[in-house]
C-alpha cells in the first residue's frame, strides 16, 4: 500500500478550510494521526508531539526532551525549549504555517568519558510559509530573527559567538513528474566568534585565542527535480516498520519506493559567501573581502557531475613572523575549481535496488557487488581542475587540467601559465643578499623558467602530461621515458635443468 504525506492525509480527513472556520478537537486528532505516519505513534503517546485546535487552525508543539533523555548517560542533561507551529488549511488544499518563538538548546553531556556543553539561543522571530501537501514542500516561506548567541565548551576549547540578524527565504514549484524545483536562501549579519584554545601541558602548547568576524554571510541553494514527495513516502515506510522482519515481508514495496525516489534530484547548485572576513590570533591577522564556496551536484544519473569551487578575494595578511619581502608575493586573489564528471551512479543504483534481498546476509549478492565494482573500473569518472588562479601584486598564475583513471596508471594533463616570474625572481635575488637561504627558492624558480615556453604576451607556460605508460612530457619534450615492461625472464634452451625431472638422481631401491 502506497503512503501519502502527513499533511495530505490531514487534508483528506479534516476537510476543506472554506467549510471550516473554527478548528475542532476531532480535526486535531485526525491531523495527529496523519503526522504519526511520519513520527510513529509513540511520539504522541509520550507527549513529544502534540496537536491542539487554536482558532481556525491547529498548533503543533514539539517537546523532544523526553526522547533525548532516554539516550543520555547518567549525569548528562539536554534541554530543548518546546517549539510550535500554527497550521491552518487553505481553500486550495495547501496549508498556512507560521511561528513566532525563540529557539533554545542547552546541553551538558558526557559520552565515552568526554564532556561537552553548549548553549544555543536564537532570539524570538517570525516564520511564515505555505506548505503544499501534494508536492511535499513549501511553495513559499520566509523567516527573520533579530540575532543569536552561542557558547560551547569541551576539553580542548571554549567558544563564544554572536550573530546579528538572520533571514531566510524559500520558494518551490511543481517541477513535473512528481518532482519539485525549489530555491532556498539564508542571510546572516555581524558574526563575531572567539575560540579560546586551552593549554595542553602534554603537548607543550600554551593557551591561545582566535577571533573570527564576518560582516555578512549569504547562502543560497537551487534544487531542480527534487523528489520530495517520493522521499517522504520512503520515510513513512521506514517509520511504519517495527523490525527487520516487517521490512523483509514488504521489501517489494521498499523496492518500488526506492525506484520512485530516483534520481533524488536532477541538480543542486549552492553557494555560501562571507563578506569582510577577518581571523586574528597572536600570530597575526588574515583578512578577506570575500570568501565564497560553491557546490554543484547532479542526482543519480548515467553521466553525473560534481563541482566544487573556492574563491578568496582581497586577501591580506600581517604577522610578525612574515618577512617584509613576502608582501609583494602574498596572494591577493585565489580561485580553485574542481569537477568530477562522467559519473555513472544510475546503473549500479538500479541494479542494487533490483537485486537486493534483505532476507539474506549479505543482502546484495557477491556477483552483484563484483559487477558494480568492475563497472566503475571500466568506466571511471574524469577529474578536472577547471581554470583556477593565484594572483599577487607581482605575479599572476593560472592553471587547469584533468586526470583520467583508466587503467592501472592514471593519465594527467596540466597547463600552467605565469606572468611576473622575472619580477618575483628579482625580488628574491635582492632579499638573498641578506638572507642566503632564499637562494634555494631563486634556484627553483630559475630552473622552472628554463623549462617554460615563452608566450607572445610575456607569460611563461608549462604543459605537462603524464601517460599511462609512466612517461612525463613537458612542453612536448619527454622528461621521463615510458616505464619498461617487465615480464617473465627469458629461457635458455641450452641451460641445464636445476632439478632432476626424471628422478635419475634418486637412490636405487634395495
C-alpha positions as CSV (number, residue, x, y, z in Angstrom):
1,X,0.0,0.0,0.0
2,X,1.5,3.4,-1.0
3,X,1.5,6.1,1.6
4,X,0.7,9.8,1.2
5,X,2.2,12.7,3.2
6,X,1.1,13.6,6.6
7,X,-0.4,16.9,5.5
8,X,-2.1,15.2,2.6
9,X,-3.8,12.7,4.9
10,X,-4.8,15.6,7.1
11,X,-6.2,17.4,4.1
12,X,-8.4,14.4,3.3
13,X,-9.5,13.9,6.9
14,X,-10.0,17.4,8.1
15,X,-11.9,18.7,5.1
16,X,-11.7,22.0,3.1
17,X,-10.8,25.1,5.0
18,X,-13.5,27.1,3.4
19,X,-16.1,24.9,5.1
20,X,-14.4,25.0,8.5
21,X,-13.9,28.4,10.2
22,X,-13.1,27.0,13.6
23,X,-10.7,24.1,14.4
24,X,-12.1,21.2,16.3
25,X,-10.6,18.5,18.6
26,X,-11.7,15.9,16.0
27,X,-9.7,17.8,13.4
28,X,-6.7,17.9,15.8
29,X,-6.9,14.2,16.4
30,X,-7.1,13.5,12.6
31,X,-4.0,15.7,12.0
32,X,-2.1,13.9,14.8
33,X,-3.0,10.6,13.3
34,X,-1.7,11.8,9.9
35,X,1.5,13.1,11.4
36,X,2.1,9.8,13.3
37,X,2.7,8.1,9.9
38,X,6.0,10.1,9.9
39,X,6.9,10.1,13.6
40,X,5.4,6.9,14.9
41,X,2.5,6.8,17.4
42,X,4.8,6.8,20.4
43,X,5.8,10.4,19.7
44,X,2.2,11.4,20.6
45,X,1.8,8.8,23.4
46,X,4.9,10.3,25.1
47,X,3.8,13.9,24.5
48,X,6.8,14.6,22.4
49,X,4.5,16.0,19.7
50,X,1.1,17.4,20.5
51,X,-1.7,18.8,18.2
52,X,-4.4,21.1,19.6
53,X,-7.1,23.3,17.9
54,X,-6.4,27.0,18.0
55,X,-8.7,29.5,16.3
56,X,-9.1,28.4,12.7
57,X,-6.0,26.2,12.7
58,X,-4.0,23.8,14.8
59,X,-0.9,24.3,16.9
60,X,1.7,21.5,16.6
61,X,4.1,21.5,19.5
62,X,7.4,19.7,19.6
63,X,8.8,18.9,23.1
64,X,11.7,16.5,22.5
65,X,13.3,16.4,25.9
66,X,11.7,13.1,27.0
67,X,13.0,11.3,23.8
68,X,16.5,12.8,24.2
69,X,16.7,11.9,28.0
70,X,16.5,8.2,27.2
71,X,19.7,8.4,25.1
72,X,21.8,10.2,27.7
73,X,24.4,8.8,30.1
74,X,23.8,9.3,33.8
75,X,24.7,12.9,34.9
76,X,24.1,14.4,31.4
77,X,21.5,17.0,30.7
78,X,19.9,18.1,27.5
79,X,17.2,20.7,27.3
80,X,15.4,21.9,24.2
81,X,12.7,24.6,24.7
82,X,9.4,23.5,23.2
83,X,8.8,24.9,19.7
84,X,5.5,25.1,17.9
85,X,3.9,25.8,14.6
86,X,0.5,27.1,13.9
87,X,-1.0,25.5,10.8
88,X,-4.3,26.3,9.0
89,X,-5.7,24.7,5.9
90,X,-6.4,27.0,2.9
91,X,-9.2,26.7,0.4
92,X,-6.8,25.5,-2.3
93,X,-5.8,22.5,-0.1
94,X,-2.4,23.9,0.9
95,X,-1.5,24.9,4.5
96,X,-0.5,28.2,6.0
97,X,2.3,27.6,8.5
98,X,3.6,30.2,11.0
99,X,5.7,30.6,14.1
100,X,6.8,33.4,16.4
101,X,9.1,32.0,19.0
102,X,12.6,31.9,20.3
103,X,14.8,28.8,20.0
104,X,16.9,27.5,22.8
105,X,19.1,24.4,23.1
106,X,21.3,23.7,26.1
107,X,23.2,20.6,27.0
108,X,26.0,19.3,29.2
109,X,26.7,15.7,28.2
110,X,29.4,13.2,28.8
111,X,29.9,10.4,26.2
112,X,32.6,7.8,26.4
113,X,34.4,9.9,29.1
114,X,34.4,13.1,27.0
115,X,32.4,16.1,28.3
116,X,30.8,18.7,26.1
117,X,28.5,21.6,26.9
118,X,26.8,24.2,24.8
119,X,24.0,26.9,24.9
120,X,22.4,27.9,21.6
121,X,19.9,30.7,21.7
122,X,18.0,32.4,18.8
123,X,16.0,35.4,19.7
124,X,12.3,35.3,19.1
125,X,11.5,35.9,15.5
126,X,8.8,35.1,12.9
127,X,8.3,32.4,10.3
128,X,5.5,32.1,7.8
129,X,5.0,29.9,4.7
130,X,2.7,27.9,2.6
131,X,3.1,24.2,2.5
132,X,1.8,22.1,-0.4
133,X,0.9,18.5,0.6
134,X,0.8,17.2,-2.9
135,X,4.4,18.3,-3.6
136,X,5.7,17.6,-0.1
137,X,7.4,21.0,0.1
138,X,6.9,24.7,0.8
139,X,5.6,26.9,-2.0
140,X,6.9,29.9,-0.1
141,X,8.5,30.7,3.2
142,X,10.3,33.5,5.0
143,X,11.8,34.0,8.4
144,X,13.5,36.7,10.3
145,X,15.3,36.5,13.7
146,X,17.0,39.5,15.4
147,X,20.1,37.6,16.5
148,X,21.6,34.6,18.2
149,X,24.3,33.7,20.8
150,X,26.3,30.5,21.1
151,X,28.6,29.3,23.8
152,X,30.3,25.9,23.8
153,X,33.0,24.2,25.8
154,X,34.9,20.9,25.7
155,X,38.3,19.8,27.0
156,X,40.2,21.5,24.2
157,X,38.5,24.9,23.8
158,X,35.8,27.3,24.7
159,X,33.7,29.1,22.1
160,X,31.6,32.3,22.3
161,X,29.8,33.7,19.3
162,X,27.1,36.3,18.5
163,X,25.2,36.6,15.3
164,X,23.2,39.6,14.1
165,X,20.0,39.4,12.1
166,X,19.2,36.1,10.4
167,X,16.9,36.0,7.4
168,X,15.5,33.0,5.5
169,X,13.5,32.8,2.3
170,X,12.4,29.9,0.1
171,X,10.1,29.2,-2.8
172,X,9.0,26.0,-4.5
173,X,7.0,24.9,-7.6
174,X,5.9,21.8,-9.3
175,X,8.7,20.6,-11.5
176,X,6.7,17.9,-13.2
177,X,6.9,14.1,-12.9
178,X,6.5,14.1,-9.2
179,X,9.4,16.4,-8.6
180,X,9.9,19.9,-7.1
181,X,12.0,22.9,-8.1
182,X,13.0,25.0,-5.1
183,X,15.2,27.9,-4.1
184,X,16.4,28.4,-0.5
185,X,18.4,31.5,0.7
186,X,19.7,32.4,4.1
187,X,21.4,35.6,5.2
188,X,23.3,36.4,8.4
189,X,25.0,39.6,9.5
190,X,27.7,40.5,12.0
191,X,29.2,37.2,13.0
192,X,31.7,37.6,15.9
193,X,33.3,34.5,17.3
194,X,36.1,33.9,19.8
195,X,37.7,30.5,20.2
196,X,39.8,30.1,23.3
197,X,42.2,27.1,22.9
198,X,43.2,25.6,26.2
199,X,46.8,24.8,27.1
200,X,47.9,21.2,26.7
201,X,50.9,20.5,29.0
202,X,51.4,17.1,27.5
203,X,51.9,18.6,24.0
204,X,53.7,21.7,25.4
205,X,51.2,24.1,23.8
206,X,50.1,27.3,25.6
207,X,46.7,29.0,25.8
208,X,45.7,30.6,22.5
209,X,42.8,32.8,21.3
210,X,41.5,33.0,17.8
211,X,39.0,35.8,16.9
212,X,36.8,35.5,13.8
213,X,34.5,38.2,12.4
214,X,32.4,38.3,9.2
215,X,30.2,41.3,8.3
216,X,27.8,39.3,6.1
217,X,27.0,35.7,5.1
218,X,24.8,34.8,2.2
219,X,23.9,31.2,1.4
220,X,21.7,30.0,-1.4
221,X,20.7,26.6,-2.9
222,X,18.7,25.9,-6.0
223,X,17.2,22.4,-6.4
224,X,15.7,21.1,-9.6
225,X,13.8,17.8,-9.9
226,X,13.8,17.1,-6.1
227,X,11.8,14.0,-5.4
228,X,10.4,15.3,-2.1
229,X,7.1,13.5,-2.5
230,X,8.8,10.1,-3.0
231,X,11.3,10.8,-0.2
232,X,8.5,11.4,2.3
233,X,6.8,8.2,1.2
234,X,10.1,6.4,1.8
235,X,10.4,7.9,5.2
236,X,6.8,6.9,6.1
237,X,7.6,3.3,5.1
238,X,10.7,3.2,7.4
239,X,8.7,4.6,10.3
240,X,5.9,2.1,9.8
241,X,8.2,-0.9,10.2
242,X,8.8,-2.0,13.7
243,X,11.6,-4.6,13.0
244,X,13.6,-6.2,10.2
245,X,11.1,-9.0,9.6
246,X,8.4,-6.5,8.7
247,X,10.7,-4.8,6.3
248,X,11.7,-8.1,4.7
249,X,8.0,-9.0,4.3
250,X,7.4,-5.8,2.4
251,X,10.7,-5.4,0.6
252,X,9.0,-5.4,-2.8
253,X,7.2,-2.2,-1.7
254,X,10.5,-0.8,-0.5
255,X,12.0,-1.6,-3.9
256,X,9.2,0.3,-5.6
257,X,9.6,3.3,-3.3
258,X,13.4,3.4,-3.8
259,X,13.0,3.4,-7.6
260,X,10.3,6.2,-7.3
261,X,12.8,8.3,-5.4
262,X,15.5,8.2,-8.1
263,X,17.3,10.3,-9.1
264,X,16.6,12.0,-5.8
265,X,17.2,15.3,-7.5
266,X,18.2,16.5,-11.0
267,X,20.7,19.2,-10.0
268,X,21.6,21.1,-6.8
269,X,23.6,24.3,-7.0
270,X,24.6,26.0,-3.8
271,X,26.9,28.7,-2.6
272,X,27.9,30.4,0.6
273,X,29.6,33.9,0.5
274,X,31.2,35.6,3.5
275,X,31.9,39.4,3.3
276,X,34.6,41.3,5.1
277,X,36.0,38.3,7.0
278,X,38.9,38.6,9.5
279,X,40.8,36.0,11.5
280,X,43.1,37.2,14.3
281,X,45.4,35.5,16.7
282,X,48.8,36.0,18.4
283,X,50.5,35.0,15.1
284,X,48.9,37.8,13.1
285,X,45.8,38.8,11.2
286,X,44.3,37.4,8.0
287,X,41.6,39.5,6.2
288,X,39.5,38.8,3.1
289,X,36.9,41.0,1.5
290,X,35.1,37.9,0.1
291,X,35.1,34.2,0.7
292,X,32.9,32.1,-1.5
293,X,32.3,28.4,-1.6
294,X,30.3,26.9,-4.5
295,X,29.0,23.3,-4.7
296,X,27.1,21.7,-7.6
297,X,25.9,18.1,-7.9
298,X,23.8,16.1,-10.3
299,X,21.4,13.5,-9.0
300,X,21.8,9.7,-9.6
301,X,22.3,9.6,-13.4
302,X,24.3,7.8,-16.1
303,X,26.7,10.7,-16.6
304,X,26.6,12.8,-13.5
305,X,28.9,15.6,-12.4
306,X,30.1,17.1,-9.1
307,X,31.7,20.5,-8.8
308,X,33.5,22.5,-6.1
309,X,34.9,26.0,-6.2
310,X,36.6,28.2,-3.6
311,X,37.1,31.9,-4.2
312,X,39.1,34.3,-2.0
313,X,39.3,38.0,-2.8
314,X,41.1,40.9,-1.2
315,X,43.3,38.6,0.8
316,X,45.9,40.2,3.1
317,X,48.0,39.0,6.0
318,X,50.0,40.8,8.7
319,X,52.3,38.8,11.0
320,X,55.5,39.5,12.9
321,X,56.6,36.1,11.6
322,X,56.4,37.1,7.9
323,X,59.5,38.7,6.3
324,X,58.8,42.1,4.7
325,X,59.7,40.9,1.2
326,X,56.7,38.5,1.2
327,X,54.3,41.4,0.9
328,X,54.5,41.5,-2.9
329,X,54.3,37.7,-3.2
330,X,51.3,37.3,-0.8
331,X,48.3,36.0,-2.9
332,X,45.6,38.6,-3.0
333,X,43.0,36.6,-5.0
334,X,42.7,32.8,-5.2
335,X,40.3,30.8,-7.3
336,X,40.3,27.0,-7.1
337,X,37.7,25.0,-9.1
338,X,37.4,21.2,-9.2
339,X,35.0,19.0,-11.1
340,X,34.2,15.3,-11.5
341,X,32.1,14.2,-14.5
342,X,31.2,11.1,-16.4
343,X,30.0,9.6,-13.1
344,X,27.5,6.7,-13.7
345,X,25.6,6.2,-10.4
346,X,22.3,5.2,-12.0
347,X,23.4,1.8,-13.4
348,X,24.8,0.4,-10.1
349,X,22.0,2.0,-8.1
350,X,19.2,0.5,-10.2
351,X,21.0,-2.9,-10.2
352,X,21.4,-2.9,-6.4
353,X,17.8,-2.0,-5.9
354,X,16.6,-4.7,-8.3
355,X,18.8,-7.5,-6.8
356,X,18.9,-6.9,-3.1
357,X,17.3,-9.4,-0.8
358,X,17.0,-8.4,2.8
359,X,16.3,-11.9,3.9
360,X,19.8,-12.9,3.1
361,X,23.2,-12.0,4.5
362,X,24.7,-10.2,2.7
363,X,21.6,-8.6,1.2
364,X,23.4,-7.9,-2.0
365,X,24.8,-11.0,-3.9
366,X,28.5,-11.1,-4.2
367,X,28.3,-11.3,-8.0
368,X,26.3,-8.0,-8.0
369,X,28.9,-6.2,-5.8
370,X,31.7,-7.5,-8.0
371,X,29.9,-6.4,-11.2
372,X,29.3,-2.9,-9.8
373,X,33.0,-2.6,-8.8
374,X,34.1,-3.8,-12.3
375,X,31.8,-1.3,-14.0
376,X,33.4,1.6,-12.1
377,X,36.9,0.4,-13.1
378,X,35.9,0.0,-16.7
379,X,34.0,3.4,-16.9
380,X,35.8,5.7,-14.5
381,X,34.9,9.3,-14.0
382,X,37.1,12.2,-15.1
383,X,38.6,14.6,-12.6
384,X,39.1,18.1,-13.9
385,X,40.9,21.1,-12.4
386,X,38.9,23.8,-14.0
387,X,40.5,27.2,-14.8
388,X,41.9,28.4,-11.5
389,X,44.1,31.3,-10.5
390,X,46.6,32.6,-7.9
391,X,47.2,36.4,-8.1
392,X,49.5,38.5,-6.1
393,X,50.9,42.0,-6.6
394,X,54.0,40.8,-8.5
395,X,52.7,37.6,-10.2
396,X,49.6,36.0,-11.7
397,X,49.4,32.3,-12.2
398,X,46.6,30.4,-13.9
399,X,46.3,26.6,-14.1
400,X,43.9,23.9,-15.3
401,X,44.0,20.2,-16.2
402,X,42.4,16.8,-15.9
403,X,43.0,13.3,-14.6
404,X,41.7,10.1,-16.2
405,X,41.8,7.0,-14.1
406,X,41.6,4.5,-16.9
407,X,43.9,1.6,-16.5
408,X,46.4,0.9,-13.7
409,X,48.3,4.2,-14.1
410,X,46.2,7.4,-14.2
411,X,46.8,9.9,-17.0
412,X,47.1,13.6,-16.3
413,X,47.3,16.8,-18.4
414,X,48.1,20.1,-16.8
415,X,48.6,23.6,-18.2
416,X,50.2,26.3,-16.0
417,X,50.8,29.9,-17.1
418,X,52.5,32.6,-15.1
419,X,53.0,36.3,-15.5
420,X,55.6,38.3,-13.5
421,X,58.0,35.5,-12.9
422,X,61.0,37.8,-13.7
423,X,59.8,40.3,-11.1
424,X,59.5,37.6,-8.5
425,X,63.0,36.3,-9.2
426,X,64.4,39.8,-9.0
427,X,62.6,40.5,-5.6
428,X,64.0,37.2,-4.2
429,X,67.5,37.8,-5.5
430,X,67.6,41.2,-3.7
431,X,66.5,39.5,-0.5
432,X,69.1,36.8,-0.9
433,X,71.8,39.4,-0.4
434,X,70.9,39.4,3.3
435,X,69.3,36.0,3.6
436,X,71.2,33.4,1.6
437,X,68.6,30.7,2.3
438,X,66.3,32.5,-0.2
439,X,68.8,31.4,-3.0
440,X,67.2,28.0,-2.8
441,X,63.8,29.5,-3.9
442,X,65.6,31.6,-6.6
443,X,67.3,28.5,-8.0
444,X,64.0,26.5,-8.1
445,X,62.1,29.3,-9.9
446,X,65.0,29.9,-12.4
447,X,65.0,26.2,-13.2
448,X,61.2,26.2,-13.7
449,X,61.6,29.2,-16.0
450,X,64.2,27.4,-18.0
451,X,61.7,24.7,-18.8
452,X,58.9,27.1,-19.7
453,X,57.7,28.2,-23.1
454,X,57.7,31.9,-23.6
455,X,54.3,33.2,-24.8
456,X,54.0,36.3,-27.0
457,X,52.5,38.3,-24.2
458,X,55.5,37.6,-21.9
459,X,53.9,34.9,-19.8
460,X,55.6,31.6,-19.2
461,X,53.8,28.3,-20.0
462,X,54.2,24.7,-18.9
463,X,52.1,22.0,-20.4
464,X,52.7,18.8,-18.5
465,X,51.3,15.3,-19.4
466,X,51.8,12.1,-17.6
467,X,50.8,8.9,-19.5
468,X,49.6,5.5,-18.5
469,X,53.0,4.1,-19.6
470,X,54.7,6.2,-16.9
471,X,56.2,8.8,-19.2
472,X,56.2,12.5,-18.4
473,X,56.2,15.1,-21.2
474,X,56.8,18.8,-20.6
475,X,56.0,21.3,-23.5
476,X,56.4,18.5,-26.0
477,X,59.7,17.3,-24.6
478,X,59.9,13.9,-22.8
479,X,61.4,14.3,-19.3
480,X,60.7,10.7,-18.2
481,X,60.6,7.8,-20.6
482,X,58.0,5.1,-20.5
483,X,58.5,2.5,-17.8
484,X,60.0,-0.6,-19.2
485,X,57.6,-3.5,-19.3
486,X,58.6,-6.4,-17.1
487,X,57.7,-9.9,-18.0
488,X,58.9,-13.4,-17.3
489,X,62.7,-13.9,-17.6
490,X,63.8,-15.3,-21.0
491,X,64.6,-19.0,-21.0
492,X,67.8,-20.6,-22.4
493,X,67.1,-23.8,-24.2
494,X,70.7,-25.0,-23.7
495,X,70.7,-24.3,-20.0
496,X,70.9,-27.4,-17.7
497,X,67.9,-28.1,-15.5
498,X,68.2,-27.1,-11.9
499,X,66.2,-30.1,-10.8
500,X,66.1,-33.7,-11.9
501,X,62.6,-34.1,-13.5
502,X,63.2,-37.8,-14.3
503,X,64.3,-38.7,-10.8
504,X,67.6,-40.1,-12.1
505,X,69.4,-39.0,-9.1
506,X,67.1,-40.9,-6.8
507,X,68.9,-43.7,-4.9
508,X,68.1,-47.2,-6.3
509,X,65.7,-49.3,-4.2
510,X,67.4,-52.1,-2.3
